[in-house]
Amino acid sequence: MPAPPRPSHTVPVEPLHLPDDGDAPLPEEHRPLSELTTLEVGGPARYVFTVLGPADVLHALQFARDRGLPHLVLGGGSNLLVADRGFPGVVLQMADYRLEVEEGEDDAVILTAGAGVPWDELVAFAVTEELAGIECLSGIPGTAGAAPIQNIGAYGQELSDTLLAVDALDVATHEIVRLSAEDCGLGYRSSHFKGAWRDRWVVLAIHLRLRARGAATVRYPELARAVGSDRPSLADVRRTVLAIRRRKAMVLDPRSPDRRSAGSFFVNPIVPPAQVEDLEAALGEEAATLPRYPQPDGRVKLSAAWLIERAGFERGFALGRAGLSSRHTLALINRGAARAEDLIALAALIRRSVHGHFGIILQPEPVFVGFDDGLDRLLPLPGVHALALTPPQEHR
Ligand SMILES: Cc1cc2nc3c(=O)[nH]c(=O)nc-3n(C[C@H](O)[C@H](O)[C@H](O)COP(=O)(O)OP(=O)(O)OC[C@H]3O[C@@H](n4cnc5c(N)ncnc54)[C@H](O)[C@@H]3O)c2cc1C
């Protein structure tokens, strides 16, 4: 991957001072990461700091640097697969719950959220205040600070539609700057933060540009059918999205047997048109049912769920202690006492099968933490060169 451009619009945001010793937060030691992730797998973190703001971030980073340990920024743990041996470094659990509202030009309203604000609470607040732009992103677990990392998206909206800027602390220089949304390289479930900038920045806050009294976005066919109104309110859309997500077990529900997941485990593959033609030829008559979504760059997005089902995996499929959600083929779940190795075994089987049937390489969506091996070894594909397999999103 080519190096991302240097951020062009970096505005120093706030001077930082190390807290006095008396104020410095103390870390928890050996905290099981299975308690801090929605898949509920993963061994202990050596140290976990709860960080309330920039000074705490700086303190935790300095603590890690003094001991020569790696760091991991943690939000809600809803997009992480942590190894059974855990993470032998310093975890910064983001807990800055600041929320600020500022009038912008025309009908724009700038909503600023600290990294620890639960994403869905931010959406609920915006909908209540009649601020349009993120209503379709209702029900996505996790934190505001993690939202830019993979440019969260669902039901016809992406964070990139409304993200104005990100305040972030540079891990190397300890400078805090404002990065414009353009600089963050947001794409489909991706950004520079998840790619070449991995581990370089700690996101402290995000700034969204929303529209006061704006119309709700209803461009996703399934949402349009379900909402049942030509001019739904923001609240109608939020309610409908939450209902759809609940049916698919795509909200965090402590009573659901499918609750231990990281949401979609694989991203939808985006492939060149020639590969779609090969696939259609191989599928024969079944090609008519292949979902395909043309992209602005000429490539075609395919449905990972469709490919997985056609490769022989049904909802509710079980492999030992891991399985597929009974409501959604794309969600790998911990069926109870699963370990990371169980999830890896299932993910590897699915990836191998989809590749064997269709020649398509599925890439995992969650970030892998604490594994010795890269994805090419964890989820190997016979006959495929390792470089083709390893997306740049692993924390070792
Ligand atoms: C049931 C379910 C449904 C889901 N549905 C969707 C969906 O519809 N659309 C979608 O896009 N995602 C979805 N997800 C995935 C997940 O919720 C999002 O990716 C979310 O943004 C992750 O937030 P988090 O706070 O839990 O991040 P974590 O899992 O804690 O971290 C994810 C990554 O972000 C990094 N990170 C977190 N916070 C920061 C920060 N402040 N600064 C720098 N790096 C940081 C971490 O180091 C890690 O690399 C779903 C997950 C689940 C469990």
The ligand as an ORCA input file, in Angstrom:
! r2SCAN-3c Opt
* xyz 0 1
  C     -23.345     -6.556     16.939
  C     -22.384     -5.706     16.151
  C     -22.836     -4.993     15.043
  C     -21.945     -4.185     14.318
  N     -22.438     -3.484     13.240
  C     -21.606     -2.678     12.528
  C     -22.108     -1.933     11.414
  O     -23.283     -1.983     11.081
  N     -21.230     -1.148     10.737
  C     -19.928     -1.042     11.098
  O     -19.179     -0.295     10.445
  N     -19.417     -1.739     12.165
  C     -20.238     -2.541     12.875
  N     -19.741     -3.255     13.944
  C     -18.305     -3.189     14.277
  C     -17.964     -2.186     15.410
  O     -19.076     -1.916     16.216
  C     -17.448     -0.859     14.858
  O     -16.295     -1.090     14.077
  C     -17.085      0.128     15.966
  O     -16.749      1.375     15.408
  C     -15.953     -0.359     16.866
  O     -15.903      0.513     17.967
  P     -15.198      0.103     19.325
  O     -15.208      1.315     20.175
  O     -15.839     -1.097     19.878
  O     -13.730     -0.201     18.810
  P     -12.733     -1.355     19.334
  O     -13.276     -2.689     18.926
  O     -12.417     -1.151     20.758
  O     -11.446     -1.027     18.440
  C     -11.475     -1.249     17.048
  C     -10.196     -0.645     16.442
  O     -10.219      0.760     16.590
  C      -9.075      1.203     17.334
  N      -9.528      2.302     18.175
  C     -10.603      2.319     18.991
  N     -10.730      3.521     19.566
  C      -9.715      4.297     19.095
  C      -9.302      5.628     19.335
  N      -9.950      6.444     20.156
  N      -8.154      6.077     18.704
  C      -7.451      5.266     17.876
  N      -7.825      3.991     17.605
  C      -8.948      3.511     18.222
  C      -8.624     -0.005     18.119
  O      -7.242      0.077     18.460
  C      -8.908     -1.120     17.134
  O      -7.871     -1.158     16.165
  C     -20.600     -4.087     14.693
  C     -20.141     -4.814     15.821
  C     -21.023     -5.617     16.532
  C     -20.534     -6.372     17.740
*
